[in-house]
Amino acid sequence: AGPHSVATRRAGRRRGRPRRAAPPHCQPGSAGAHAYRSCTPKAVMPLIYSFVARGTTVLAEHAPYSGNYCNIAVACLSNIANPEPKFTIASDQHTFNFLVYNGYTYLVVADEAYGRQIPFAFLERVRDEFDKAHAQAGRIALEGALNGSFSSRLKFHMKYCMEHPEEIDRVVAMRQKVSDVKGIMMDNIERVIDRGEKIEVLGGKAEDLSASAHTFQKKGKQLRR
């Protein structure tokens, strides 16, 4: 399928199989350990987790909520040999949205009800900044090495996109950078990881995203695709 082909597949969840071990940066005691916890969220979480990776090496991440997003996203990357430039994987009312460019993979996890236009607009903003300022350093950087310089930028772009949905919509429409978002390849988590992997979330909101969640709830109808 081409980069804008439609390939939406839904399959029943397969249960009863052992959980995939977390990658090193998601293991307890590591920098990403906060992303491997369990609980049920209590609030709508529009944009939930993001990272920039080289292959399966996560160079920088931002996790305003704890959960096993890192584990699932890296498992997806490990099982996709030739990813499309833009693709989405659905799991447990969440979307894992990937943008692949110039040797790097940009990810954002979103609430499924949030649609895909804003998540991909976020990814393009992140890609543009990272490619300009950090692409060279990223070629040899170790896992987590760019957290100090870029994690705060992921946070900035995430917060901005959630707090300015109308502006993002206008920019997307004017620049026509997201051409038919519904055409971005979409698959189901079971087909990618070859089994169901339940998302586990610890509902610890970052203080600066509570207002964003409220904005999403008010404007959700506008943003659904």
C-alpha positions as CSV (number, residue, x, y, z in Angstrom):
1,A,0.0,0.0,0.0
2,G,1.1,3.6,-0.7
3,P,1.7,6.2,2.0
4,H,-1.9,7.4,1.7
5,S,-3.7,4.1,1.2
6,V,-6.5,3.0,3.5
7,A,-5.8,-0.2,5.4
8,T,-7.9,-0.2,8.5
9,R,-8.2,-3.6,10.1
10,R,-10.0,-4.5,13.3
11,A,-9.6,-7.8,15.0
12,G,-10.8,-9.3,18.3
13,R,-8.4,-9.1,21.1
14,R,-6.4,-12.3,21.8
15,R,-6.2,-12.9,25.5
16,G,-4.2,-15.2,27.8
17,R,-0.8,-14.9,26.3
18,P,2.2,-13.7,28.4
19,R,3.1,-10.0,28.3
20,R,6.1,-9.0,26.1
21,A,9.1,-7.9,28.2
22,A,9.6,-4.2,28.3
23,P,12.6,-2.8,26.3
24,P,15.6,-1.6,28.4
25,H,14.4,2.0,28.6
26,C,11.0,0.9,29.9
27,Q,12.4,-1.5,32.6
28,P,11.9,-0.5,36.3
29,G,14.8,1.6,37.5
30,S,15.5,3.0,34.0
31,A,14.8,6.5,32.6
32,G,11.6,5.2,31.0
33,A,10.3,3.2,34.0
34,H,7.5,5.7,34.6
35,A,6.1,4.5,31.3
36,Y,5.4,1.0,32.5
37,R,2.7,1.2,35.1
38,S,-0.9,0.1,35.5
39,C,-4.1,1.9,36.4
40,T,-7.3,3.2,34.8
41,P,-7.2,6.9,33.6
42,K,-9.8,9.2,35.1
43,A,-9.7,11.9,32.5
44,V,-9.7,12.3,28.7
45,M,-6.1,12.4,27.5
46,P,-5.9,13.9,24.0
47,L,-2.1,13.7,23.3
48,I,-0.6,11.3,25.8
49,Y,3.0,10.3,25.1
50,S,5.6,11.1,22.4
51,F,9.1,10.2,21.4
52,V,11.8,10.6,18.8
53,A,13.7,7.4,17.9
54,R,16.4,6.2,15.6
55,G,15.4,2.7,14.8
56,T,14.2,1.3,18.1
57,T,16.6,3.5,20.1
58,V,14.5,6.2,21.8
59,L,16.5,9.4,21.9
60,A,14.0,11.7,23.6
61,E,10.6,11.3,25.0
62,H,7.9,13.2,26.9
63,A,5.4,11.3,29.1
64,P,2.9,13.6,30.9
65,Y,1.0,10.4,31.8
66,S,2.5,7.1,32.9
67,G,1.7,4.0,31.0
68,N,3.3,1.2,28.9
69,Y,3.1,3.3,25.7
70,C,6.9,3.1,25.3
71,N,6.8,-0.7,25.5
72,I,4.1,-1.0,22.9
73,A,5.5,1.5,20.5
74,V,8.9,0.0,20.4
75,A,7.4,-3.5,20.0
76,C,5.5,-2.1,17.0
77,L,8.7,-0.7,15.5
78,S,10.5,-4.0,16.0
79,N,7.8,-5.8,14.0
80,I,7.5,-3.4,11.0
81,A,10.2,-4.0,8.4
82,N,9.4,-1.3,5.9
83,P,7.1,1.3,7.6
84,E,5.1,3.8,5.6
85,P,6.1,7.5,6.0
86,K,2.9,7.9,8.0
87,F,1.0,5.2,9.7
88,T,-1.3,4.6,12.7
89,I,-1.8,1.6,14.9
90,A,-4.9,1.3,17.0
91,S,-5.1,-0.3,20.4
92,D,-7.6,0.0,23.4
93,Q,-9.2,3.3,22.2
94,H,-5.8,4.8,21.6
95,T,-3.9,5.5,18.4
96,F,-0.1,5.2,18.0
97,N,0.7,7.7,15.3
98,F,4.1,7.3,13.6
99,L,5.9,9.6,11.1
100,V,9.1,8.3,9.6
101,Y,11.6,10.8,8.1
102,N,15.3,11.0,7.3
103,G,16.2,8.0,9.4
104,Y,14.1,8.9,12.5
105,T,10.7,7.8,13.8
106,Y,8.4,10.4,15.5
107,L,5.6,9.0,17.6
108,V,2.6,10.4,19.5
109,V,0.0,8.4,21.3
110,A,-3.5,9.9,21.3
111,D,-7.0,9.2,22.5
112,E,-8.7,7.5,19.5
113,A,-11.6,10.1,19.8
114,Y,-9.0,12.9,19.1
115,G,-8.8,11.8,15.4
116,R,-5.5,11.9,13.5
117,Q,-5.2,15.4,12.0
118,I,-3.9,17.1,15.2
119,P,-1.6,14.2,16.1
120,F,0.0,14.3,12.7
121,A,0.3,18.1,12.8
122,F,2.1,17.7,16.1
123,L,4.5,15.1,14.6
124,E,5.3,17.4,11.7
125,R,6.1,20.3,14.0
126,V,8.4,18.0,16.0
127,R,10.0,16.6,12.9
128,D,10.7,20.1,11.5
129,E,12.4,21.3,14.6
130,F,14.3,18.1,15.3
131,D,15.5,17.7,11.8
132,K,16.9,21.3,11.8
133,A,18.5,21.3,15.2
134,H,19.3,17.7,16.3
135,A,19.4,15.4,13.3
136,Q,23.2,15.3,13.1
137,A,23.7,14.7,16.8
138,G,21.0,12.0,16.8
139,R,23.0,9.8,14.4
140,I,25.4,8.8,17.2
141,A,23.4,9.6,20.3
142,L,22.7,6.9,22.8
143,E,19.3,6.0,24.2
144,G,17.8,8.9,26.1
145,A,20.8,11.1,25.3
146,L,18.6,13.9,23.8
147,N,16.1,14.1,26.7
148,G,17.9,17.0,28.2
149,S,17.7,19.1,25.0
150,F,14.5,17.9,23.3
151,S,12.1,16.4,25.9
152,S,11.0,19.9,26.8
153,R,10.4,20.7,23.1
154,L,8.1,17.6,22.8
155,K,6.2,18.9,25.8
156,F,6.0,22.4,24.3
157,H,4.6,21.2,21.0
158,M,2.2,18.7,22.6
159,K,0.8,21.5,24.9
160,Y,0.6,24.0,22.0
161,C,-1.3,21.6,19.7
162,M,-3.8,20.7,22.4
163,E,-4.5,24.2,23.4
164,H,-4.8,25.6,19.9
165,P,-6.8,23.1,17.9
166,E,-8.5,25.7,15.7
167,E,-5.2,27.2,14.7
168,I,-3.8,23.8,13.9
169,D,-6.8,23.1,11.8
170,R,-6.3,26.3,9.9
171,V,-2.6,25.7,9.3
172,V,-3.3,22.2,8.1
173,A,-6.0,23.4,5.7
174,M,-3.8,26.3,4.3
175,R,-0.6,24.3,3.8
176,Q,-2.4,21.1,2.8
177,K,0.4,19.2,4.5
178,V,-2.0,16.5,5.8
179,S,-3.6,15.4,2.6
180,D,-6.6,13.2,3.5
181,V,-5.6,12.1,7.0
182,K,-8.0,9.3,6.8
183,G,-5.9,7.8,4.0
184,I,-2.9,7.3,6.3
185,M,-2.3,3.6,6.7
186,M,-3.9,2.3,9.8
187,D,-3.6,-1.1,11.3
188,N,-4.6,-2.9,14.5
189,I,-2.2,-3.7,17.3
190,E,-2.9,-7.4,17.1
191,R,-1.7,-7.6,13.5
192,V,1.5,-5.7,14.2
193,I,2.6,-7.4,17.4
194,D,0.9,-10.7,16.5
195,R,-1.2,-10.6,19.6
196,G,-3.2,-8.2,21.8
197,E,-1.3,-5.9,24.1
198,K,-3.5,-4.1,26.6
199,I,-2.5,-0.5,27.3
200,E,-1.9,0.1,31.0
201,V,-2.2,3.7,32.2
202,L,-1.4,5.3,35.5
203,G,-3.7,8.3,35.7
204,G,-1.2,10.8,36.9
205,K,-1.9,14.0,35.0
206,A,0.9,16.5,34.5
207,E,-0.3,19.8,36.1
208,D,0.0,21.8,32.9
209,L,-2.2,19.4,30.9
210,S,-5.3,19.6,33.0
211,A,-6.5,22.7,31.1
212,S,-5.7,21.0,27.8
213,A,-7.9,18.0,28.7
214,H,-10.7,20.4,29.5
215,T,-10.2,22.2,26.2
216,F,-10.4,18.8,24.4
217,Q,-13.7,17.9,26.1
218,K,-15.3,21.2,25.0
219,K,-14.1,20.9,21.4
220,G,-14.1,17.2,20.9
221,K,-17.0,17.3,18.5
222,Q,-15.1,19.6,16.2
223,L,-12.0,17.4,16.2
224,R,-13.6,14.0,15.6
225,R,-12.8,12.6,12.1
